[in-house]
Amino acid sequence: MTARWIVPATNQVLKMAKSRGSRLFRSRDWLLWTIVALLVIWGVSQALRLESNVHTILHESNVNEQSIQEAQQDEPSPPVITQAVYLSAQQADPSEAQGPDHSNHSGALEVIDPGLIAATDGKITLAHQFIDQGDIPAARKTLNNALDQIADFDIPEADDIRRELTQMNRSTLLSSGLLPNDPLAGLITVGQGDTIDYLANLYRISPAELLWLNPQINPNKMPAGTSLKIISGPFDARLILHAARLEIYDQATFILSYNVEFTSPILPSPGEYNIVLSRLGDSELSGKRAITGGELVIEPVSGDLRMRLTIAGPPKNSTDVAMNTEDASELVRLLNINFSHVEVAP
């Protein structure tokens, strides 16, 4: 770079010398030209020194930048903390999500859209209006619709709806009374030769529940033409591990729920289970049978005996999931060993 302007400068000095002829070497000019020559030499040396310094600085800068990049590559990445914001119960298709999914990260935050809560409160208000009008089936359906929208969120509104439906269904659907226009229940007429076991399996409920719904009948003497209340089953159960809650559904309609307790620090494995044993506890009081508890044994659909679970109340030494006596009795009554299933969910 420096040579490109040194050569033209030298040529220019020579041309000036020729133009002046012999005057260049006159004694009175020698001092001036000596000073000019020294200035040219000093300027050239400074230019060369500056060029050398520039190259040195650029080289050191490249070396430092490369060292920083190598150090950053070797340095471990900091942990990723994300926030998962849920604006509705209807989540987007996971296959369409952009980037990594950190929704299960300990730093994730679950946020409910206030509009969803307002819509839920509106449905609860509407359900109460149906109750005031005596339309319990409509109220049950409305509360179920509200629960469907928020069932996956651990919020007080969902628990309130579960409690209200539990009380409502115990006093109506699961009692001996019959509501008009109830899509889950109705009256049937006993035919010649019909038995409790036959009718219970026909409607996919347990014989114990059919007797519970019709306390006025004698199962050993049931003449043709007798009217019986029946519920269209089957009832299925869902054991939710993180909430320690067991829920009962009838054809996808929420019916009631129980609080349970796990007796082992190792929780059951999630999955689908079949019922392999269903037993009610009973005793004789004043000639009448009084339910004193129940026991349910379930196993994975794979048939892995090592993963069998015992649900019982009152608890026994072999009990994995403990319930109170009254709840266990009701649970065993509701589930039919031939048709009901149990889902264990995280």
Phi, psi and omega in degrees: 000319182289323183298332184294333179251347176291315183296311178300324180295319178296316179299322181295321178297319181294321179296320179296323180294318180295321182296331181270350175066217185290348180295340181299330186254015175293148185298330183284347181256353187297325181294319180298315183288331175296317179296319178299316181297318179297320178297319178298314181297318179297319180296319179297316181296322178293322179295317178297319180295318180297318180297319180297319180295320179298315179299321181295317180296317179297319180296314179297323179296318179295320180295316180295318180298319179295321179295320179296316180297319179294322179293321179293326178292325181281338183285130180296146180287142178291154179298147182269123176248120183236168174239124176260115183253118180256117183263353176198167178287340178271099183276156178291160178298123182301331181293341181263359182290145179262133176079180181291153180264115178247024185294337180265006181291149183297339180268004182290147181239127180262118183240131181261135177296124178304331178295326178292318177296319179296320179295322178296315178299324178296320179291324177296318177298318179296320179298320178294327175294320177296321178297317178298330179274356180085009181263080183292318177303320178294321178296318178299315180296319181294317179293324177295320177298319178294319181293323180303326183285335186232011185298331183277359181251135178275079182232156184300326182300320180294318179295323179297318180294318179299316180297318182293319179293323179299311180295318181298313185287327177294325183272351182233285185301316185267012176256181180282346179284158181234126178275142176292142176061032178275118183290345182263346186221162179186185178254141174234161178250128181292131176266171180297125178084358179293142177239166179298316180297318180296312182292322179297315179291331179296322180258009173061038171238172182277151175303324180297323179288322178297320176291325178296321180288338184230070184292348184279347187264158173256113185298338180272350180216090186233092185291155176299145180095352178291139178267134179231142170280137181226148172245135178279114181262198007270160169275137175237157183242151176226114180265114184259111190293311187293336181260355184050053184223141176242123184249149178244132178236149172236108181053050178072004176264125179294131181251305180195173179217157179234149168273136181233170179224135179267127185275348180243146177291343178268115183285155177299160179278133177298152178149186179266135182235149172256155177271124181250345177208134178221119186218131175266143171267143180209165177209164181262121177232113179055038177081358179245148180280132177239126181288130182237020177140185180195163181220137181228131177244127181234155177217155181301153180300339177288345179081018180288106184294337180290342183254017177296145179234142175247122177251121186210154173206124359292153184297150174241180179297330182268003185287131176263324180236117186261140177226166173282165189299312183295318179295318179297320177299315181294319180301312181295324178296321187285326186270130177265125185299335182271336189236335184279151177230159178236128174255129173258116184246148180301000000 
